[in-house]
């Protein structure tokens, strides 16, 4: 399996962030231990800092956090937090020092590689446990430049960041970013018609597999997936939305997951790849999008 059940459940609860932690936190605190139900937005509000501050102080590449993870929440201790993780937390690094609260899933998302790659590079199995202080290899020498290029694609548009946005909207935003980040971990995996993972995918198989990781159950085919959720206009697309194309005559014969900045990830003719909605081919075949996050109860 690509992820341990506990890590998946922890990620799902953390990224939903449906309620801010009820635990009290002193204003003078310099670190905070993430609790189930927390979101990065809620922690930022609690300590009167910005989400960008938390991302910078803790070297985060996305808004996904996990119960048990220790976050630096003030600038006075940011240098100490930075020294513990060092420059290895950068997406272009080749090694990474495991931090409290990390999981193989979160590390794979941070460096835009698959869990299978992390396991292979570090001699791990799907049942292996990682520990704080352990050094993991997060890229092969051949893949380093590809990982760095992929990290540039992780600049997603901001959903629900306007002042006064509701907790539910922020939770949906966090889940959308998490879906997009998780989909990236399959970048380069082979395309196979009728395959639904985890070693190969067709277009709708990738969609179904990724959303199932977050307990969102979708139909198997792109045609049936086009009936799920609610329609959303191209100008209102957000990370985690599903985009559809009529590549084989009329109807939604192909789909992918929107990443932000006009890009989407999809299982195309040979492998899972990232493409642009502005590409002439995809633009001419684009027929619409659906939003399933926040629509499945």
VEXKE-97126 format. One record per residue (C-alpha): residue number from 1; x, y, z; residue in three letters. Coordinates in pm, 1 decimal, m for minus. Layout:
<sites>
[NUM, [X, Y, Z], 'ALA']
...
</sites>
This chain:
<sites>
[1, [0.0, 0.0, 0.0], 'UNK']
[2, [117.4, 354.9, m72.4], 'UNK']
[3, [28.9, 478.8, 271.8], 'UNK']
[4, [m33.9, 353.1, 618.2], 'UNK']
[5, [m397.6, 373.4, 726.1], 'UNK']
[6, [m310.0, 576.0, 1033.3], 'UNK']
[7, [m117.7, 832.5, 830.3], 'UNK']
[8, [m402.5, 866.0, 584.7], 'UNK']
[9, [m663.9, 916.8, 854.3], 'UNK']
[10, [m438.5, 1164.7, 1034.8], 'UNK']
[11, [m388.4, 1365.4, 717.0], 'UNK']
[12, [m760.4, 1366.6, 641.1], 'UNK']
[13, [m856.0, 1493.1, 985.3], 'UNK']
[14, [m581.0, 1755.7, 986.3], 'UNK']
[15, [m651.3, 1895.7, 641.6], 'UNK']
[16, [m1026.5, 1916.8, 701.1], 'UNK']
[17, [m977.8, 2144.4, 1000.0], 'UNK']
[18, [m1355.0, 2156.5, 1058.1], 'UNK']
[19, [m1305.6, 2294.8, 1406.3], 'UNK']
[20, [m1016.2, 2474.1, 1565.7], 'UNK']
[21, [m850.9, 2299.5, 1858.6], 'UNK']
[22, [m1027.7, 2357.8, 2186.9], 'UNK']
[23, [m701.3, 2334.4, 2376.0], 'UNK']
[24, [m583.6, 2663.4, 2520.1], 'UNK']
[25, [m246.9, 2801.0, 2410.4], 'UNK']
[26, [m49.5, 3071.2, 2589.3], 'UNK']
[27, [36.1, 3374.0, 2379.0], 'UNK']
[28, [397.2, 3344.1, 2490.3], 'UNK']
[29, [432.7, 2991.6, 2350.9], 'UNK']
[30, [689.4, 2951.4, 2075.3], 'UNK']
[31, [591.9, 2603.6, 1955.6], 'UNK']
[32, [259.2, 2427.3, 1922.0], 'UNK']
[33, [175.3, 2057.9, 1887.3], 'UNK']
[34, [m89.5, 1998.6, 1622.3], 'UNK']
[35, [m406.7, 1830.6, 1745.9], 'UNK']
[36, [m673.7, 1640.5, 1555.7], 'UNK']
[37, [m906.8, 1893.8, 1394.7], 'UNK']
[38, [m647.6, 2170.0, 1368.6], 'UNK']
[39, [m580.8, 2354.8, 1044.8], 'UNK']
[40, [m292.6, 2582.7, 955.5], 'UNK']
[41, [m544.9, 2865.9, 924.4], 'UNK']
[42, [m678.6, 2804.1, 1274.9], 'UNK']
[43, [m331.8, 2794.3, 1429.6], 'UNK']
[44, [m236.5, 3116.8, 1250.8], 'UNK']
[45, [m545.3, 3287.0, 1392.7], 'UNK']
[46, [m476.1, 3150.8, 1741.7], 'UNK']
[47, [m125.8, 3299.1, 1751.6], 'UNK']
[48, [m207.6, 3615.2, 1553.4], 'UNK']
[49, [32.0, 3534.4, 1270.8], 'UNK']
[50, [m22.0, 3466.0, 901.4], 'UNK']
[51, [m36.3, 3131.4, 725.2], 'UNK']
[52, [262.6, 3246.4, 519.0], 'UNK']
[53, [457.6, 3303.1, 843.1], 'UNK']
[54, [384.6, 2949.3, 963.1], 'UNK']
[55, [481.7, 2803.0, 625.0], 'UNK']
[56, [810.8, 2995.9, 626.1], 'UNK']
[57, [904.0, 2925.4, 988.6], 'UNK']
[58, [830.5, 2553.8, 953.3], 'UNK']
[59, [953.2, 2503.6, 594.1], 'UNK']
[60, [612.3, 2381.3, 477.3], 'UNK']
[61, [544.6, 2334.0, 106.8], 'UNK']
[62, [167.5, 2303.4, 153.5], 'UNK']
[63, [m100.9, 2374.1, 414.1], 'UNK']
[64, [m131.3, 2006.7, 510.4], 'UNK']
[65, [m43.6, 1938.5, 875.4], 'UNK']
[66, [m73.8, 1629.6, 1093.0], 'UNK']
[67, [m169.2, 1554.8, 1455.5], 'UNK']
[68, [145.5, 1537.4, 1667.0], 'UNK']
[69, [344.3, 1765.5, 1438.2], 'UNK']
[70, [533.2, 2040.1, 1626.9], 'UNK']
[71, [510.9, 2384.2, 1467.9], 'UNK']
[72, [710.9, 2698.9, 1536.4], 'UNK']
[73, [452.4, 2971.5, 1599.5], 'UNK']
[74, [665.0, 3280.8, 1663.7], 'UNK']
[75, [959.3, 3442.2, 1487.9], 'UNK']
[76, [1172.3, 3436.5, 1803.9], 'UNK']
[77, [1206.5, 3061.0, 1779.9], 'UNK']
[78, [1197.9, 3026.3, 1404.8], 'UNK']
[79, [1576.1, 3009.2, 1379.0], 'UNK']
[80, [1584.6, 2724.0, 1626.8], 'UNK']
[81, [1314.9, 2541.9, 1432.6], 'UNK']
[82, [1500.9, 2604.1, 1112.2], 'UNK']
[83, [1825.4, 2463.8, 1247.8], 'UNK']
[84, [1656.1, 2139.6, 1349.0], 'UNK']
[85, [1531.8, 2069.8, 1000.2], 'UNK']
[86, [1816.2, 2249.6, 816.4], 'UNK']
[87, [1825.4, 2322.1, 447.2], 'UNK']
[88, [1724.8, 1961.1, 381.1], 'UNK']
[89, [1358.9, 2064.1, 411.5], 'UNK']
[90, [1378.5, 2249.1, 80.5], 'UNK']
[91, [1196.7, 2074.2, m207.2], 'UNK']
[92, [1521.7, 2061.5, m407.7], 'UNK']
[93, [1716.6, 1880.1, m134.4], 'UNK']
[94, [1835.3, 1519.6, m170.2], 'UNK']
[95, [1804.1, 1426.5, 199.4], 'UNK']
[96, [1558.8, 1520.4, 473.8], 'UNK']
[97, [1576.1, 1489.8, 853.4], 'UNK']
[98, [1249.2, 1350.6, 989.0], 'UNK']
[99, [1068.6, 1593.0, 1222.4], 'UNK']
[100, [816.2, 1512.3, 1497.9], 'UNK']
[101, [477.1, 1453.3, 1338.2], 'UNK']
[102, [617.0, 1360.5, 997.4], 'UNK']
[103, [491.8, 1058.5, 804.1], 'UNK']
[104, [609.3, 900.4, 479.6], 'UNK']
[105, [294.6, 1044.3, 318.8], 'UNK']
[106, [367.0, 1402.4, 428.4], 'UNK']
[107, [733.7, 1377.2, 325.8], 'UNK']
[108, [640.7, 1236.8, m16.1], 'UNK']
[109, [396.1, 1525.2, m64.9], 'UNK']
[110, [656.1, 1782.0, 49.2], 'UNK']
[111, [913.1, 1665.1, m205.6], 'UNK']
[112, [664.1, 1567.9, m479.9], 'UNK']
[113, [772.7, 1206.1, m503.3], 'UNK']
[114, [579.5, 884.2, m453.9], 'UNK']
[115, [584.7, 680.3, m134.1], 'UNK']
[116, [711.8, 385.1, m338.1], 'UNK']
[117, [1015.7, 593.6, m436.7], 'UNK']
[118, [1087.1, 691.0, m74.8], 'UNK']
[119, [1061.8, 327.3, 29.0], 'UNK']
[120, [1294.4, 214.8, m252.8], 'UNK']
[121, [1555.3, 488.1, m191.9], 'UNK']
[122, [1565.5, 419.0, 183.6], 'UNK']
[123, [1521.5, 42.0, 200.0], 'UNK']
[124, [1179.3, 73.1, 362.6], 'UNK']
[125, [863.4, m132.2, 326.8], 'UNK']
[126, [497.8, m27.2, 347.3], 'UNK']
[127, [496.9, m132.2, 714.6], 'UNK']
[128, [816.4, 55.1, 809.7], 'UNK']
[129, [807.9, 319.3, 1084.1], 'UNK']
[130, [1010.5, 639.5, 1062.9], 'UNK']
[131, [1144.6, 830.5, 1364.0], 'UNK']
[132, [1235.1, 1195.3, 1438.1], 'UNK']
[133, [1602.4, 1257.7, 1365.9], 'UNK']
[134, [1621.9, 988.6, 1098.7], 'UNK']
[135, [1772.9, 1103.8, 767.5], 'UNK']
[136, [1585.0, 1000.0, 454.7], 'UNK']
[137, [1689.6, 1021.1, 93.1], 'UNK']
[138, [1420.5, 1217.5, m90.6], 'UNK']
[139, [1548.8, 1209.5, m448.1], 'UNK']
[140, [1769.6, 1003.6, m673.5], 'UNK']
[141, [2061.5, 1180.5, m836.6], 'UNK']
[142, [1888.2, 1142.8, m1172.1], 'UNK']
[143, [1555.8, 1270.1, m1041.1], 'UNK']
[144, [1681.9, 1575.9, m849.6], 'UNK']
[145, [1625.8, 1820.0, m1134.4], 'UNK']
[146, [1281.9, 1673.3, m1204.9], 'UNK']
[147, [1181.8, 1709.0, m839.1], 'UNK']
[148, [1297.1, 2071.4, m840.7], 'UNK']
[149, [1094.1, 2140.6, m1154.4], 'UNK']
[150, [788.3, 1976.0, m1003.9], 'UNK']
[151, [820.6, 2192.3, m692.2], 'UNK']
[152, [780.9, 2502.4, m907.2], 'UNK']
[153, [439.0, 2373.9, m1006.1], 'UNK']
[154, [321.6, 2365.6, m644.7], 'UNK']
[155, [236.3, 2735.8, m629.7], 'UNK']
[156, [m140.1, 2686.6, m607.0], 'UNK']
[157, [m402.3, 2958.8, m612.9], 'UNK']
[158, [m544.9, 3053.1, m272.0], 'UNK']
[159, [m899.1, 2942.5, m191.6], 'UNK']
[160, [m1086.7, 3073.4, 108.0], 'UNK']
[161, [m811.0, 3311.3, 219.3], 'UNK']
[162, [m1026.3, 3624.2, 225.0], 'UNK']
[163, [m1088.1, 3784.9, 564.9], 'UNK']
[164, [m1398.9, 3644.2, 727.1], 'UNK']
[165, [m1393.0, 3316.1, 535.1], 'UNK']
[166, [m1584.3, 3049.4, 728.9], 'UNK']
[167, [m1420.5, 2752.1, 896.0], 'UNK']
[168, [m1600.2, 2524.5, 650.1], 'UNK']
[169, [m1459.6, 2719.7, 354.7], 'UNK']
[170, [m1109.8, 2705.1, 501.5], 'UNK']
[171, [m1150.5, 2331.5, 561.4], 'UNK']
[172, [m1254.4, 2277.2, 199.0], 'UNK']
[173, [m957.0, 2485.2, 86.9], 'UNK']
[174, [m715.2, 2276.9, 292.2], 'UNK']
[175, [m863.7, 1955.0, 155.7], 'UNK']
[176, [m842.3, 2082.9, m201.8], 'UNK']
[177, [m472.4, 2161.0, m158.7], 'UNK']
[178, [m416.7, 1819.0, 3.0], 'UNK']
[179, [m588.8, 1641.3, m287.2], 'UNK']
[180, [m371.1, 1829.8, m535.9], 'UNK']
[181, [m53.1, 1752.9, m340.4], 'UNK']
[182, [m140.4, 1384.1, m307.7], 'UNK']
[183, [m217.6, 1355.6, m680.0], 'UNK']
[184, [132.1, 1488.7, m753.7], 'UNK']
[185, [288.7, 1189.7, m577.6], 'UNK']
[186, [181.2, 975.0, m874.6], 'UNK']
[187, [354.0, 1195.2, m1130.9], 'UNK']
[188, [529.2, 971.4, m1385.1], 'UNK']
[189, [341.2, 654.3, m1293.3], 'UNK']
[190, [245.9, 453.6, m1605.8], 'UNK']
[191, [m83.1, 484.6, m1791.9], 'UNK']
[192, [m279.2, 165.4, m1848.3], 'UNK']
[193, [m633.7, 152.0, m1984.1], 'UNK']
[194, [m872.1, 21.1, m1717.7], 'UNK']
[195, [m611.8, 48.3, m1438.2], 'UNK']
[196, [m712.7, 205.7, m1109.1], 'UNK']
[197, [m383.6, 200.1, m914.6], 'UNK']
[198, [m170.1, 186.7, m727.4], 'UNK']
[199, [99.0, 91.6, m983.0], 'UNK']
[200, [m77.1, 220.7, m1297.3], 'UNK']
[201, [m381.1, 432.5, m1383.1], 'UNK']
[202, [m615.9, 539.0, m1654.5], 'UNK']
[203, [m764.6, 888.5, m1630.9], 'UNK']
[204, [m1072.0, 817.3, m1420.6], 'UNK']
[205, [m888.8, 549.1, m1221.8], 'UNK']
[206, [m643.8, 813.1, m1099.5], 'UNK']
[207, [m930.6, 1044.9, m1001.9], 'UNK']
[208, [m1112.4, 773.3, m810.6], 'UNK']
[209, [m796.0, 652.0, m635.0], 'UNK']
[210, [m682.4, 997.5, m522.7], 'UNK']
[211, [m1020.0, 1103.0, m382.9], 'UNK']
[212, [m1073.1, 765.7, m212.6], 'UNK']
[213, [m759.5, 841.4, m8.8], 'UNK']
[214, [m957.8, 1127.4, 145.7], 'UNK']
[215, [m1271.8, 915.5, 190.8], 'UNK']
[216, [m1452.8, 1076.8, m101.4], 'UNK']
[217, [m1608.4, 796.2, m302.7], 'UNK']
[218, [m1649.8, 865.2, m674.2], 'UNK']
[219, [m1781.8, 653.5, m963.2], 'UNK']
[220, [m1528.0, 464.6, m1173.9], 'UNK']
[221, [m1570.3, 623.3, m1519.1], 'UNK']
[222, [m1513.8, 981.1, m1634.0], 'UNK']
[223, [m1870.6, 990.6, m1767.1], 'UNK']
[224, [m2013.8, 900.8, m1426.0], 'UNK']
[225, [m1770.1, 1131.3, m1246.1], 'UNK']
[226, [m1900.3, 1418.0, m1459.4], 'UNK']
[227, [m2233.2, 1376.2, m1277.9], 'UNK']
[228, [m2076.3, 1400.2, m930.3], 'UNK']
[229, [m2055.2, 1717.3, m723.2], 'UNK']
[230, [m2154.1, 2055.6, m863.7], 'UNK']
[231, [m2047.0, 2236.1, m1182.9], 'UNK']
[232, [m1786.6, 2512.2, m1157.4], 'UNK']
[233, [m1684.6, 2763.3, m1423.2], 'UNK']
[234, [m1329.3, 2772.5, m1556.0], 'UNK']
[235, [m1274.0, 3115.5, m1402.7], 'UNK']
[236, [m1367.6, 2979.4, m1059.0], 'UNK']
[237, [m1149.8, 2666.3, m1064.4], 'UNK']
[238, [m973.4, 2577.8, m739.1], 'UNK']
[239, [m717.6, 2309.1, m649.0], 'UNK']
[240, [m893.6, 1974.4, m612.0], 'UNK']
[241, [m1163.9, 2041.6, m873.3], 'UNK']
[242, [m1204.5, 1784.3, m1151.7], 'UNK']
[243, [m1166.4, 1905.9, m1510.9], 'UNK']
[244, [m1319.7, 1721.1, m1807.5], 'UNK']
[245, [m1243.2, 1689.0, m2178.8], 'UNK']
[246, [m1407.9, 1536.5, m2486.3], 'UNK']
[247, [m1103.4, 1358.9, m2626.5], 'UNK']
[248, [m1306.2, 1082.6, m2794.4], 'UNK']
[249, [m1601.7, 1250.2, m2959.1], 'UNK']
[250, [m1875.0, 1415.0, m2754.4], 'UNK']
[251, [m1898.2, 1368.3, m2379.8], 'UNK']
[252, [m1650.6, 1365.1, m2087.6], 'UNK']
[253, [m1416.7, 1090.0, m2207.4], 'UNK']
[254, [m1114.7, 1221.1, m2012.3], 'UNK']
[255, [m1059.2, 1399.1, m1680.3], 'UNK']
[256, [m790.3, 1528.7, m1447.3], 'UNK']
[257, [m742.0, 1708.1, m1114.5], 'UNK']
[258, [m691.5, 2084.9, m1119.0], 'UNK']
[259, [m372.2, 2197.7, m940.4], 'UNK']
[260, [m397.0, 2575.3, m969.9], 'UNK']
[261, [m233.5, 2830.2, m1197.8], 'UNK']
[262, [m409.5, 2684.0, m1501.5], 'UNK']
[263, [m250.8, 2341.0, m1459.4], 'UNK']
[264, [m398.4, 1996.4, m1400.1], 'UNK']
[265, [m265.1, 1646.4, m1342.6], 'UNK']
[266, [m398.6, 1353.8, m1544.5], 'UNK']
[267, [m322.2, 1000.4, m1655.6], 'UNK']
[268, [m263.4, 1061.6, m2026.0], 'UNK']
[269, [m154.3, 830.3, m2307.6], 'UNK']
[270, [172.9, 710.9, m2150.9], 'UNK']
[271, [193.5, 827.8, m1788.7], 'UNK']
[272, [57.6, 1053.5, m1517.7], 'UNK']
[273, [159.5, 1405.3, m1620.7], 'UNK']
[274, [91.1, 1772.5, m1555.4], 'UNK']
[275, [m62.1, 1970.7, m1842.1], 'UNK']
[276, [m193.2, 2322.5, m1898.2], 'UNK']
[277, [m551.8, 2417.5, m1968.8], 'UNK']
[278, [m414.7, 2682.2, m2205.9], 'UNK']
[279, [m242.6, 2421.8, m2422.7], 'UNK']
[280, [m419.8, 2434.8, m2763.0], 'UNK']
[281, [m511.9, 2066.4, m2753.1], 'UNK']
[282, [m659.4, 2067.1, m2404.0], 'UNK']
[283, [m822.7, 2407.9, m2449.3], 'UNK']
[284, [m1003.0, 2286.5, m2761.6], 'UNK']
[285, [m1134.5, 1975.9, m2584.3], 'UNK']
[286, [m1222.1, 2128.5, m2245.1], 'UNK']
[287, [m1593.4, 2087.4, m2165.4], 'UNK']
[288, [m1625.5, 2179.3, m1796.3], 'UNK']
[289, [m1538.7, 2104.1, m1436.5], 'UNK']
[290, [m1701.4, 1965.9, m1124.1], 'UNK']
[291, [m1637.4, 2030.6, m755.0], 'UNK']
[292, [m1684.7, 1730.2, m528.0], 'UNK']
[293, [m1503.1, 1861.6, m218.4], 'UNK']
[294, [m1761.6, 1972.9, 34.6], 'UNK']
[295, [m2041.5, 1817.2, m169.2], 'UNK']
[296, [m2033.3, 1457.3, m44.7], 'UNK']
[297, [m2143.7, 1519.1, 309.9], 'UNK']
</sites>
